[in-house]
């Protein structure tokens, strides 16, 4: 089985401004009893601001494994062995036996999985999900503050689309 990355650009050697996401040389393997199984092998790509990356492939080809590596949610038996991850100008070098900074999860990178039991609710606005992510990492926060963008002492982030900006509704805010 192979991961279909047709149309995905190879990451440049130098990270230039404008690349929102640029993983390079990612290597991850599942630990086995007798041998490890490589699931992500030298993956490099980049995504610019305003672009959307879709990952398609057969069942078991590594889509979810790559997403786990990119979102820093990989847990044993999956081990990230090598590579770099550049996200909005921040760089993380993966090393065996060294966990990525927990502070990055949910603030620098996030994963919104799509699956039957964990999919986004079609009755909830995307901005509400963003508020929940910020609140999970920063505690109690007002919706307007969560969607306003970076705060003092918080990582810098902005949503490139209008989906996360507060909008007026006919019903009162919760």
PyMOL commands that set and color helices and strands:
alter all, ss='L'
color gray80, all
select helices_A, chain A and resi 63-70+102-104+126-138+143-147+162-164
alter helices_A, ss='H'
color red, helices_A
select strands_A, chain A and resi 3-4+19-30+37-43+47-48+56-57+78-87+90-93
alter strands_A, ss='S'
color yellow, strands_A
deselect
rebuild
show_as cartoon
